[in-house]
Amino acid sequence: MLPRPLHIVLAALLGTVAGTACAQPAPGGLSQEQEPATPPELAPTPEGTPAAAPPELDIEPLEDPALPRIERALSDAAAGRMHAVPGDLASHPLYPWVEHAALVRDMTPADESRVLAFLQQYRGEAVAAETRRLWLAAMARHRAPASFLRAWDDTVTDTALRCAWLDARAQQGQLGKDWTREAQSIWTSSGRSLPDACDPVFDSLAAQGGLPDALRWQRLEMAAEKWEPGVMRSIARGFAGADRELGEDYAAFIAAPHARALQWPRTDRSRLIASHGLARLGKEDPDRAESMLPQYAQALGFTEDDRGRVLFQVALWTVASYLPGGAERLARVPASSYDDQLHEWRVREALSRSDWPAALAAIRLMGPEQRNDSRYQYFEARLAELTGDPATAQEKYRAAARKPEFHGFLAADRLDLPYALCPRGVEADEATRRAVEADPALQRALRLHRIGRHRWAVLEWSRAVEGFSDTGRHYAVAMAQANGWFDRAVFALRGEGENRLYGLRFPLHHDEVIRREAARNDIDPAWAAAEIRAESIFNPDARSPADARGLMQVLPSTGAAVARRIGYGWEGGQSLYDPETSIVLGTAYLRQMLDETGGKPYFAIAGYNAGPAPLARWRSQRPGMDADFWIETISYKETREYVARVLAFSVIYDWRLDGDALRLTDRMEGRTDGPRKEFRCPAGS
């Protein structure tokens, strides 16, 4: 078994189910090679204007020869080695962060005057907000309420710090109606566990009579809805007598349903708790939950909502695991309990059995917004075509093909239409450019990113862009990219109009190395670029919680194995942060995955994300299934979306690299010599 690459994701469905068997698809599905010729009703209709790439902006990267000295000063300040700063650095844009590094090294109440002076000097700037956050946390640890309160600012939203603020006020005797309201607001803010800093606040609240039983029951019900028996037990300890006993029994039922619940009072609260306990069991053991439901429903008088809550989970985790009986369990869920997720799984369950009429009917039970997503427009068309309704197929394919997304590209292939793309460029006028370029926070952000202080860079970036116009924000993203900071488009652009800024959303860097290594490994360079975009957004320093590193997020163990296989000099895991090394080893690993999956990129992409074991299971469960249906029925939510995303990104990067694209239908199947498609902006877009 090969080592698993990348951030190795959740081994999960929806995020969690693994290792369960899928139903074998029924015979009769058409492969791409076996499909009948496109009927006359689906003949192509050219429309729109060619999608040309907007001109690139001419932005000079930042030049700051003092940055190496600033890096050293920051390291010295953090280590306590900085006793005097060279005079010329005191005027540098990043000097406040050098002061910050020295100031926060070992904060005690004795530092208060220095800290307050610093906060006043840099009021409204990111460095002050970060210093305040660390100072408040330190004063809470030191139990120095007066120092804490003198530095407090109402803009602080962190729950732990707001609890520490209330605790400091309580220590200073500053209690009152506003204190009680704030503490009660935090108490009822979540059914999950709250920070430890809130415990003394809730103790004080209870001592002041501010935690009546009604508020305790309110939060206990919230915890039940989140399946948090530990939180419920903690809350129940605040009751007395029979209420405490009942509250603890409620918590025990959420943890493990028991027969004592059959004797609970027939109240809305008992029904809520019991239905959530059975729903939680439905996730872990659908058969047992389903068998237990009738007796509890009868004993406690379940409503349709209560029954639906349980039947929802029973059905969801049956079909998400592709266990037998999924269709029957889906049919037993009340319509009022369906949500978008269960509608999706009803479609997948039918697809997994190649039951085209049932899958089509499931799509048509969706709400208008979900049904009109390009994914379900495409599948409605595909299924209408398979069930003998070419007119509906044409209508739905055309609607989906107007969207530059995975399923939109597939729909365009079915009709032999150009791919839809309406690219925009950044349209900042000279005044906007000058204002953005001169913004002090943005200048600090770019410098901090350059020296690898990413957290601080993001803080400064956020302060800068919140004051920009939309056009100014676009230009700031372009400036960031010119300085090698490629992920800002992902976090700063939003909405359909800004999604058309393809030059920002799909950066292209190291393209010569990408082309060279793709050619060496006989893979599509657009695929390699798409993997980089999906994995690291072209950040060479990216590192995942699983220790995947670099542009292509390769694990050190994988990198060493691939380097050994291809005879590439391996210099340890740190070498994966080198862009060229990452691309060399990452593309070679893609080739290896492709060879091991019969030359099918969609299998290789799924294995690259989820690992070889889940891929082998999925392939064995649904052999011979068409690529589009196979991808849609992948059990793991992350992998299902990842495969579609990488393939769609490949189409965009093909356009960026060469101005047109290999058909996605061919790309999925590993056919590289098929016709290429042009891109057009559909009329009216």
N, C-alpha and C positions, 0 to 999 in steps of 0.2 A: 504494500500500500504506500502510495506517495504521501509525503508530508502535506498537510493542508496549507494552502497559501492564504495570504491576505489577512484581513481582520477577523477572520473566521467567525463571523456572524453568529447569530442565534441559531442553534440547531433546533429550530422551532417552526411550527405552523402558525400562522397568524402571528407568530412568534414562538410556539413551544412544542408542538407534537412531533415526535420523531420515532422511527423504528416500527411503524405500523403498516399493515399490508393494505394495498389498494385493490379494489375490484378490477378484474381483468376486463378491458374494453370488449364490447361485443363485436363480432366480425362485421365487415361491410363498410368500414371507413375507407374513404378514398385517399390515396397518397397523392402528392403533388404531381407525380409522373402519370398517374392514372386518371386525372380529372378530365372530363369531357371538354371539348373546345368551347370557348366563350360564346354564348348564344348571341344572335344579332342584337337583342335588346341591351346587351352590355357593351356595345361597341364604344370605342373611345371618342371623346369630344374634347378637342384642344380648347383651352381657355386660359385667360390671364396673360401676364407679361413675364418675360424671363426674370429669374431671381438672381441678379448680379450682386456680388459682394460689395458692400460700401467701401469707399476708400479708407485706408488705414490712417489713423491720426499720427501726426509727427510729434511725438512727445519725447523729449530728451530724458533719459534716466537721471536720477538725482546723483549729484557728485558732492561728496563731503569728505575731504581728506582727514578731517578731525575724528571721524567715527572710530578708527582703531584706538585712539587715545580715550575716547568716551567709553568704549568697551572695557578698557583696563581700569578706568576710574570707577565704573560701576562694580567691577569685581573687587577692587580694593575697598570700596565703600561697604559692600555687603560683608566683607571679611574683617572689617574693622581696621584696615591698614591705611585708610585715607586720613591724613592729618592736615593736609593743606592742598588746595586745588590750584593748579596753574591758572594764572590770571586770565589767559585767553579762553579757557574752558568755561569760566563763569558766565560768559555771554552766549554760550552754545545753546541751541534750542532744547537739547536734552539734559541740560544741567539740573533742572528741577528733579529729574528722575535720579540723578546721582545723589542729590540731597536726600531724596526719599529713601534710597537704598541704605544710606548711612543712618537715617532717622529711625527706620523701622527694624533695625537689626536686633535690638534688645530693649523693647519698650517697657518702661516702668513709670509709675506716677511721678517720679522726679523729673521726667522729660516733658511734663505738661506744658510749660511755658514755651518751649521750643516748638512743640507740636502745634499749639494753638496759633503761634505766630506763622508757622508754615501754612496752616490751613487758611489763615486770613490772607497771606501773601498770594496764594494760588487759588483763591476762592473761585468756584465755577469751572475749574479745570479738572481733567481726568486724574492728574497726579494728586490733587487734594482729595478727591473722592476715594481713591485707593488708600491714601494715607489715613483718612478718617475711618475707613472700614477696619483696617488693621489696628488702629489705636483703640477703637471701641471694643474690639474683640479682646485686646490685651487688658484693658481696664476691667472688663467683665471677669476675666481670669483672676486679676489681682484684687477683685472685690473692692474697687475704688469708685463708688457711685458718684461722688461729687465730680471727680475728673471725667468720668463717663458723660455725665449730664452737661458739663460745660462744652464738650465737643459734639454734642448731639445735633443732628440736622434732620428735619422732618422728611427730607427727600429719601432717606434710607428706607428701603423696602424689604430687606432681608429679614425673614421671619425670626431667625435666631437673635439677630441684633435688636429687633423690635421687642422681643421678649426680654432681652437684657436691659433695654431701656425702661420697660415697665418695672423690672426687678429693682433697678437703680432708684427709680422714683419711690418704690415701696420702701426701700432701705432708708430713704431720706424723708419718709413720712408724707410724701406727696400723693396721697390717695384722694380720690374724689369720683364724681360721676363719669368724667371723661376717661379716667383710668379704668374704671369698671367696664365701660363700653368697649374700649380698645381690647382689654383682656378677654371679654366675652366674644368679641369679633374673631380673635385668634382661636379661641376654643372651638368655635363652630366653623372654622375655615376649612377643615379637612377631616375626613374619617380615617386618615392614615396617621401614623405616628408623627408627632411634632418634635422639634428639636428639644434636647435636654434642657436648654436654657429656659424653656417655657414651664418646666415643672415647678420651680419656686413661685412663678407668677400665678399658676393655677392654685397652688397651696394658699397663697395670699388671697386670691379671689374667693376661694371657698371660705376662708376664715372671716372674710368681710361679708359673707352671706350672698356673694355674687354668683354662686353656682347652684341655683335651685335644681331640683330633680328634673324639671322639664328640660333644662339645657343638657343635663347629663343624658337623659333618654334621647334627646335629639342627636347628640354626637354618637351615642351607642348605635343608633339606627344607621347613621352615616358610615360607621365602621363596619357594620354588617353588610352594607351594600358594597363595600370595598373588600369584603372577605378578610377582615383583619381581627381574628379572635383575640389576639394578644392585646390590642387596643381596647377591645370590648371588655376584657377581664379587668384591665386597669381602671376603666371608667366605672365598672360595676362595684369596685371596692369603695367608691364614694357613696353608695346607697347604704341604707340601714335595713335590717330585718329581712322581710320577705322580698322586697325589691332587689336587695343585693343577691339573694339566692336565685331569683328569677333571671337577673342580669347575667350572672355567672353561668346559668344553665343555657341561656341564649348563646353566650360565647362558646360554650362547649359544643353546641349543635352546629355552629358554623365550622368549628374545627373537625367534627365527626358527628354526623346525624345519629340521634339516639331515640329510643322509644319513649322516654319521659316527655318528649314534646307533644305526644298524643294527648297529654293531660293539661297542656298549657291553657290559659284562658283564651277564649275565641275572640281575640282582639285584632285590630289592624296590625298592631306591632308584632304579635305572635305570628300572624300570617306572613308579614314581611321577613321576619327572621327565618322562619321555617323554609320559605321559598328560596331565600338566598343560600341557606345551608344546602338544600337539595340541588340548587343550581351549581354551587361549587363542586358538589359530588358529581354532578353531570359532566363536568370537565374531566374529572379523574376516572370515573367509572360510569359511563352512560347507561349501561344495562341495569346496574343496581339503583341508580337514581330514578330511572323510569319505573322500575318495579316498586319502589317505595312511594312514589308520588300519590297513588290513589288513596292510601290510608291516611296520609297526612292532609291531603286535600279535603277529605270527608270530615276528619276529626276537627279541623280548624276552620272549615268553611272557606277554602281558597276561592278567590275571584279569578276571572279570566286572566288578569294581569299576573296574579301569583302563579297560576298554572303555566302561563306562557313563559315566565321567567325561567322555570325549570326546563320546560320542553325546548326552549331556545338553546340552552347549553347542551342538553342531551343530543339534539339534532346537530348542532354546530360541531361538536367534537367527534361525532360519528362520521360526518361527511368530511371533516378536515383530515381524518385519519383514513378515509375511504374504506370504512368498515361496512359490512353487510347491513342492509336495512336502512340505509341513509335516506332514500326517497320516501319511505313510509314515515320515518321520524320527521322529516321536513314537512310532510303533509299534515302532521298532527300539531304543528306550531300554529297558534292563532295568527291570523293576518295582522292583528294589532301589535304583535310582538316581533314582527320582522323588522330588521334594519338593513342598511345597505350591505353590510358584511354577510348576513345570512342570505340575502338575495344573490350575492356573488357565488356563494358556496352552493346554492341550489343549481346554478348554471354549471359549475364545475362538476358537481356530482353526476349530472346527466351527461356531460361531455365525457367523463371518465368511462361511462358505459356505452358511449357512442349512440346514445338515445337522442337523436337530433330533434324530434318533435318536442320531447320533454325539455330540452335545453332552450329551444325557441320559446316555448310557453313560459319558462322561468324568466327569460329576458323581458317578455311582454307583461309580466307582473311587477316589474320595477317601476319606481316613480319616474316622472318625466326627466328630471335632471340626470339621474343615474343612467337611464336608458339612452339618453342622448350623448353620453360620453362616447368618444371615438372607439373605445374598447368594445362597447356593447352595440354600437352602430355596426361595427365591423362584424361581430359575431352574429348579430341578427341577420345581416346580409349573407354571411357564409352559410348559416343554417337554413335561411330561406332558399338559397340556391340548392342546397342538398335535399330539401324537401319539395322541390319542384315549383318554386315561386320566383322566377327570374325578374319579374317587374319590381317586386319588393327588394330583391337583392340589389338591383341597379340603384334604386333610390337610396338605400342605406349605405352601399359602397360609396356613392357620390358624396353623401353627407360626411362620412368618415374621412374620405380622401382630401377634404379641405383642411385637415388639421395636420400639422407637421409633427406627428407623433408616431410611435411604433405601429399602432393599428391603422392610423391614417396612411402610412406608407404601404402597409400590406393591402389596404383597400385600393390604393392607386395602382398597385401591381395587378390586382384582379381586373381592373378596367383598362389597363395599359395607359393610364393617365400620367402626366408629369407629376413629380412630387411637389406638394404645396410648400412654399416657403416665401415669406414676405419680409426679407431682412431690412433692418433700419440701421443707420449709422448714428453716432453721437453728433448732435446738432448744437453744440455749445458755441455761442457767439464769443467775440474777443473779450468783452467785459466779463462774461461768466468765467472764461478760462483764467483770466488774470486774478479774479477774486478767489477762485478755488486754489489756484497755484500758490497764492499768498497766504492761505489760511494757516495759522500757526499750528492748530491741532493736527491738520492733515500732514503738515511738514514733519511734525514729531512722529506721527504714525508711520510714515514711510521710512524714517530713519530707524525707528525702533524695530520695524520689520526687517530692515537691512541687517541689523546686528543680532537678530534671533530672539528679541524680547517680544514674543508673539502676544502674550496676554496684555501687556501694556500697550502694544500697537493697536490691538482691537479696542481697548478702552479709549484711546485717543481718536481712532477712526470713528467710533460711535458718536463721540462728542462733535466731531467735525461734520459728519454728514447729516445730523439731525437739523442743522441750520441751513442746509443747501436746498435749492430748488431741485426739481426732478432732473433737469438738464445738468445742473451742477453736480448732482450725485452721479449721473452717468459719466461725466468727465472725470470725477474723482476715481471711479472704477478704472477708467482708461489709464489714469496716472498710476494707479496701483499696479496694473498689469505691465506698464512700461518699466516698473521697478521690480518685476518678478514676483508680484503678490497677486496670484491668479484666482484665489477663492473669493475675492470681494464681490464678484458678480453674483455668485450663488447666494450670498447673504444680503446684498444690497439692492438687487433688482427684483421686482415683483409685478404681477399683473400681466395680462395678455400683451399689452403694448410694449412693455419692457422685455418680455420674452423674445421679442423680435430683434433684440440687440445681439445677434448671433456672434459677432466678432468679440463681444465681451463675455458672453455666456460660454463660448467654446474656444478658449484660448488655444493657440498652437505654438508650442515651443519645442526646441530640440528636434525640429522636423527632419533635418538631414540625417540625424542618428536614427530616428524612427524609420525613415524610408530605407536606410541602409540595412538595419537589422531585420526589418520586415522582409526585404528581398532575400537576405541571407537565409531566413527561415521559411521562405515561401508562404508568408501569410500577408493578409491585406494590411497595409500601413494604417488605413482608417480604423481598423479594428484595434490595432495597438494604441493609437491615439485615444480612441474611445475608452479603452481600459484605463489609461492614465487619467482621463477626465473623470471617470466614475470612481476611481480609487483614491486619488490624491489631489485632484484639481491642479495638477502640475506643481505641487509643492514637494520639492526634493527632500525636505526634512520631515515629511509626514511619518508618523509612527502610530500604530494601532494598539489597543489594549492587549492584543494577542502577540505583539512585537513584530508585526509586519512592517516593513520599512521602505521608504523611498517612493519614487514616482509610481512604480507598479506594485507597491505594497507586497513585497516578497519576504517571506519568513527567512531568517538566517539559515535554518536547516534546509529549506528548499533551495535557497541560493547556493549553498555549498554543494548540494547534490547535483544541481544543474551545471554549475561551474565545472565540477569533476567530469560530468558526462560529456561536455562540449570542449573540454581542455582549456577553459578560461582561467586565468590566474585569480585565485580566490584569496582575498586579503582580509577576510573576516566580515562579521555582520555590519560593521561601520561602513564598509565599502558600498553597501546598498543605498546609502545616502548620496552617492555620486550618481548624477543623472545617467551618464553613459553606461555605467555598470548595471544600474537598475533596468535600463532598456535592453541591454544585451541579454541579461539573464531572464527578464520578464518575457521577452518575445520568444526566447528559446523554450521557456516553460509553456507558453501558449502553443507552440508547435508540438511539444510533447503531449499536451492534453488533447490536441487535435488528432494526433496519430492514435492515441489510445481510445478515442471515441469514434473511430471510423470516418474521420474527416468531416464531422458535423459540428460546425462552430457553436450551434446553440447548446449542444451537449457539453462542449468544452467550456463555454462560458458558465454554465450551471456548475460544472465541476470545479472551475476556478474559484467560484464563490463559496459553494457549500462543502466541497471536498469530494473525494472519490466514492466514499461509502454511500451517502445519500443518492448520488448520481446513479450508481449501479442499481440501487433499489428502484428508483423511479423508472429507469430504462427497462428493468425486468417486469415492472408492474404494467407498463403500457407500451409494449413493443409494437412497432409498426404504426403508431399514431402519428398523424400529420404534425409537423413542427409547431404550427400555430396553436393547435389544441393541446399538444404536449406541454408547451410553455405555460399555457393558461392553467393547466392542472397540476403544476408543480406544487407540492405540499407546503413548502416553506415560503411564507409571504416575502421575505427579503430576497430570496433567490428568484422567485417568480418575477418580481419587479426589476431585479438586477439584470436578468437576461434581456428583458424587453428594453430596459434603459440602455444597456451597452450596444445592442443592435441598432436602436434608433440613433444613438450617438455616432455609431459607425457611418450611418448614412450622412449625417451632418458633416462629419470630418472628411468623408469622401468629397463632398461639395467644397469644403474649405481647401482641401489639398489639390483637387483637379477640376472643380467647376461643375462636375456632374457626378453621378453615382451608379454603382452596380445595383441592380434590382435587389431589394431586401429579400424577396423570395428566394433568389439565387444565393445571396449572401448567407442566409440561414443554413442552407444545405451544403455550403462549401463549394458551390460552383462559381469560379472566378472568371470564366470566359464568356459570360452571358452579356446581353445588351446592356448598355448604360442608359440611365434616365436623366433627363434634364429637370430643372427645378423652375417652377413658375408660381407667381403670386396669383391665386384665384381671383377672378373678377369679383369685385365687391368687397374684397378683404382690405 
